[in-house]
């Protein structure tokens, strides 16, 4: 008995299979939407720090803002 044949690397995907793949993996969210969500999260973290005075909230806010800036720099 011989092993099953592998498909060629550049082989086209059949129509129905391609449709299922497109439905399974929706389009990525635009960067502006992500940044709006991230800004809301940054505001929430800062408000939580302001409310509690807990340094862990301030550290989370700083870490979040640094990550936002690094992503924005990479996106430009």
N, C-alpha and C positions, 0 to 999 in steps of 0.2 A: 504494500500500500504506500503511495507517495504522499508527501505532505501537501497541504492545500497551497494553491498558488497565491502569491501576494499581488495586490493591485499595484499598478505603476504609480510612482509618486505624483505625477502631474495629471492623473486621471480626473476627468470631470465628474461631478456629483450629479446623480440623476435628479430630475425635476422635483419629484415628491420628497426625496431625501433632503434636497436643498431647502425646500419650503419648511420642512420640520425643523431643520437647523436654524433657519431664520426666526421661526416662532419660539424656539427654545432660548435663543440668545438675542434679546431685544437690543435696539440701538443704544449706544452709550448716552448718558445724560450730558447735555452741553456743559461746558466749564462754568458758564455764568450761573447756571442753576446750582452747581456744586458750591461755588463760592458764596452764593446767597445763603445756602444752608449752613455752610461753615461759619459765616459771619453771625448768623443767629445763634449758633452753638457757642461762639466766642462771647457774645453778649450774655448768654445764659450763664456761662462759667464765671464771668466777671460779676454779674449780679449775685450769684451764689457766694462769691468771695465777699462782696460788699455786705451781704446779709449776715453771713456767719463770722467773717473775719478769719476763717480757717486758711492757713497757709497752703494746705493741699489744694484748695480751689484756685488760689493764685498760681501755684505751680502748674496746675492743669491748664489754666488760661494761657500762661506764658508758653508752655509747650505747644498748645494748639495754635497760637498766633505764629510761632516760629515755623511750624509745619506749613501753615497757610502761606507764609512768605516764601518758603522754599519751593512749594508747588507752583506758586505764581511765577517765580523766577525761572523755573524749569519750563513753564508753559509759554513763556514769551520768547 
